[in-house]
Amino acid sequence: MTLRPECARWFEILAAREDALGVADALAAAGCAEFEAGSVAVAGADGERHRRRERFRELERRYREWWPEVAPAVPQAFPDEALAAAIARVDGWAAAAAPTIAALVAAEAELAELAQWREILAAPEFGAGERAALAGASRLSPALFACPEATPPAPEGLLLRPFAAGGRRYLFALGEAPAMALLAEQLAAAGGRRLSAPAWLGDAEAPARLAARAEACRQAAVAARARLAGLADQHGLAAALAAARCCCWGVDNVAALEERRALCRVTGWTGDPAGVRGALAAAGLAALVRFPPPPAALQPPLLLHNPWWASPYERFCRLLGMPAGNAADPSALVALIFPLLFGYMFGDLGQGLVVCAAGIAFGGRWPLARLLVPAGLAAALFGLLFGSVFSQGGIIAPLWTDPLADPLPVLLPPIAAGAALLLLSVALAGVEARWRGELAAFVRREGGAVVLYLALLAAFAVPADYVVPLLAAALLAQLPFAARGGALGLLAGLAECLEKTLQLLINTVSFVRVGAFAIAHAGLSAALAMLADAAGGGVGWLLVVVLGNLFIVALEVLVVSIQTTRLVLFEFFTRFFVGSGRAFHPQAPAGASHDAASREVRHEN
């Protein structure tokens, strides 16, 4: 465990040209590499790769519905040649398959239309008279519309018959042509459409002719799909798609592929040098691996190394960004601070164990819920100190005090703890200054306020006769820190020291809310106990206690979590945390990227 984030190490891998994507895929599958180009020249030479990639994406958007489902596969060629060859094969397949696709689309569209007419013919409201009218055996102008949910008012002079079939709404209309044209315009504006009557609609054997035509369309669709499968085998479509998808993954995510005459160079970052060598060895790839200093223009990504019990609390840091290279990672400290603050405000033995159990139950599905486990245990511990079990007093004797009976002792410890946390935050800021080589400047800038703050805190602990001399000595100690040349500079320095000291005092007072929430929790528990007593004994008492405890747990988990997070982020973090670092993000393998891209393509379609 260390307070300082670790910089990822720069790697350079030389391998055969045809193994370029194999190297990248092996490292991504091992989860040990973040790829990055080592020179601007390489990043600016990828125009042709990106044009090929966009060409493949265009083909994918157009034809994906008729492609076999294949996962990316690493081709034994450099991405440029492999992608060009794959696109050529896909283009050849597309040219050969275009007439078959058109026939398949037409057959499936007609099948959908025939299914709709089958539903319409089954509706009792649509009889032989309506079929004959639509088939052209009427002097008036008939029409059948598929209607939206909200049908607009119909023009005058029309005979209308609405009906439903197959879960959809239809409207049969009969009347003069001008009024029918106006109705068609109104329904089209509302999202409806006019149906074209098939030639066989007026025939007495219309259902049989519909069934025969539907069977013919089904046979045509089956034959078209069989022809598409044969064309896919003939053109090697599955292998081409697998190679193209892997190449596109490389273009999108591995900008660090540099081409040489017989070799390629792959560059990037890793937090596990041994894992890089192991991944290449496991994939059977011959490569030369080096870990030289990174290029000066690049910012190294950072990794946090915390024990298992502190890792969940890295989320607090990530709320404000990744700790910078010369900044402290307070995750391990937060793992101690957060449960104690939470438990103090939520002091109840039974409710704390319920919160802990909820964290265990839901932690597998929602990782954030794991924070409730130590928080609930801390609440149970303080419940023992306060003598509260499921909001009921008297079940156990308090090991320390009753917050309602004696509130002052409950308010003072959080203030002392707040002062300790603020001093810890200043100390961490000093450690960061030491890492940057700016410790002397930090002491000159912050030392005066810290000395005066410590004197004010000590004034509450020393006898009254020593308070004035102590504060006077602290004020005199400001002179070395505030001296900036001349009387005006000295006054400005003293004013700045006083301002910073006042900020520390205000931040210290903010921690009184921890004790106040502990007292409020005790008051809420007392109110619940009174309601339970008023309900009498038996089932009524039990119902009030159970529902009341559920309400208190739900309410205070939310409120206390917010207050604890606020104290950690805005009182503790603000004095030292620098969230300008770059987090290390291992590249996902080609298969995972393909799944995400497939979802995107389906969404676009």
Residue, then its C-alpha position, 0 to 999 in steps of 0.5 A: m500500500t502506498l499513498r502515491p499513485e504509480c506511473a505506468r511503464w512505457f513499453e515498445i515491442l518489435a515483432a514481425r509485421e504479420d504479428a502486429l494485430g496478434v501482439a495487440d490482441a494478446l496484450a488486450a486479452a491479458g488486460c495489461a496494456e493501454f496503447e498509445a502512439g510514440s510519435v506524432a508522425v505515426a498518428g498523422a499517417d493513419g488516413e488511409r487506415h481510417r478511410r478503409r475502416e469507414r468503408f467497412r463500417e459503411l458496408e456493415r451498416r448496409y449489409r449486416e442483416w445478411w451477414p453471418e455472425v462471426a467474432p473478430a479473428v486475428p489475421q496473419a498480415f499487417p492491418d493495412e493489407a489485411l483490411a484492404a483484402a477483406i474489404a475487397r472480398v466483402d465488396g465482391w460478395a456484395a456485388a454478387a449478392a445484390p440481386t438476391i438481397a433485393a429478391l429476399v427483401a421483396a419476398e419478405a415485404e410481400l409476406a408482411e403485407l400478406a400477413q396483414w391482409r390475412e388479419i383483415l380478411a378474418a375481421p367480421e366487419f370486413g365482408a364480401g361487400e367491402r372486398a368487392a368495393l375495393a376490388g373495383a365493383s363500386r361506382l363510388s371511391p372506396a379505400l381502406f386505411a391503416c389508422p393511427e390511435a387518434t383518428p382525425p375528424a372525417p370530411e363530410g360525404l363519406l361512409l366510414r366503418p372502423f374496425a380492428a384486426g390483429g391488434r391494429r386499427y383500420l378504417f374502411a371508407l366509401g364516398e366521392a373521390p374529392a372527399m376521399a382524397l382529403l381523408a387520405e391526406q388527413l390520415a397520412a398527416a396523422g401517421g396512417r396510410r392507405l392500403s393498396a388492394p391486391a388483384w385477388l381481393g374480390d375473388a370468392e377464393a381470396p383466402a386460398r389465393l392469399a395462402a398460396r401466394a404467401e407460401a410462394c413468397r416463403q419458398a422464394a425467401v428460403a431460396a434467396r437465403a440459401r443462395l446468400a449462404g452459398l455466396a458467403d461460402q464462395h467469397g469466404l465472407a465469414a473469414a473476411l468479416a472476422a479479419a476486417r473486424c479485428c483490423c477495425w479494432g486495431v485502427d480504432n484502439v491501437a494507434a501505436l502500430e508502426e510499420r517497418r519493412a519486415l517488422c512492426r512496432v507496438t507501443g503503449w503503457t502497462g502496469d504489469p511488465a511481467g504480464v506483457r512478456g507472459a501474454l506474448a509467450a502464452a500466445g506463441l508470439a516471438a517479439l522483442v520487448r523493451f521498457p525504455p523511458p517514455p517520450a517526454a511529450l506524453q503524460p503517463p497514466l497512473l495506477l492506484h495500489n490499495p489493499w482489498w479493503a481500501s479499493p472500494y473507496e477509490r470511488f471517492c477519489r474518482l469523483l474528483g478525478m484521478p490523483a496526479g503523479n505528485a498527489a496523495d491517494p487517500s483511499a486507505l484513509v477514507a476506508l477508515i474515516f467514512p465508516l467511523l463518521f457514518g457509524y457515529m451518525f447512525g449509532d444503532l446495533g440492530q439497524g447497523l447489522v441490517v445495513c451490513a447485511a444489505g451490503i453483503a446481499f447487494g454487493g455482488r450486483w452493485p459494487l457500491a453497496r459493499l461500502l455499507v458493510p463496514a459502515g453498518l458494522a461501525a453503526a452497530l459498534f456505536g449502537l453499543l456505545f449509545g445503548s440503542v437496538f432497533s430504536q429501542g432503549g433499555i434493551i442493553a445499557p449504553l457503554w458510553t452515553d445516551p445522546l438524548a440524556d447527555p448530548l454535550p459529550v456526543l457533540l465534542p468528539p466529532i469536533a476533535a476528530g474534525a480538527a485531527l482530519l483537517l491537520l491530516s489534510v494539511a500534512l498530506a498537502g505538505v507531503e505532496a509539496r515534498w514530492r514536488g520539491e516545494l516543501a520550504a515554500f509550503v511551510r512559508r505559505e501554510g506554516g503560520a496558519v497551522v501554528l495559530y490553529l494549533a494554539l487555538l486548539a491547545a487553548f481549550a486544553v491548557p489552564a486558563d492562566y496559560v491561554v493568553p501567553l500561548l496565543a501571544a506566542a502563536l501570534l509572534a510566531q507568525l512574523p517569520f511566516a508573514a514577513r514579505g518585505g516592508a510593513l505592508g507586506l507584513l500586514a498582508g501576510l498576517a491577514e492571510c494567516l488569519e484568514k486561513t486560520l479562520q477557514l480552518l476553524i470554520n471547517t472544524v465547526s462543520f464537523v459538529r453536524v456529526g454529533a448533531f445527526a447522532i442526536a437526531h437519530a436518537g430523537l427519531s428512535a425515541a419518537l418511534a419507541m413512543l409510537a410503538d408504546a402508543a400502539g399497545g402490545g402484540v401485533g400492533w407494537l411489532l408492526v410499528v417497530v418493524l415499519g418504523n425501523l425500515f423507514i429510519v434505515a432507508l431515510e438515514v442511509l441516504v441522509v447520513s451517506i450524503q453528509t459523510t460524503r460531503l465531509v470527506l470531499f469538501e472538508f478533507f479532500t479540498r486541502f490536498f487532493v489534486g485530481s489532474g492525473r490520467a487514469f490507466h485504462p487497459q484496452a478491451p480485446a477485439g471481441a468486447s469491442h465488437d460486441a459494443a460496435s454491434r449494439e451501436v450498428r443495431h441502434e443506428n439501423 
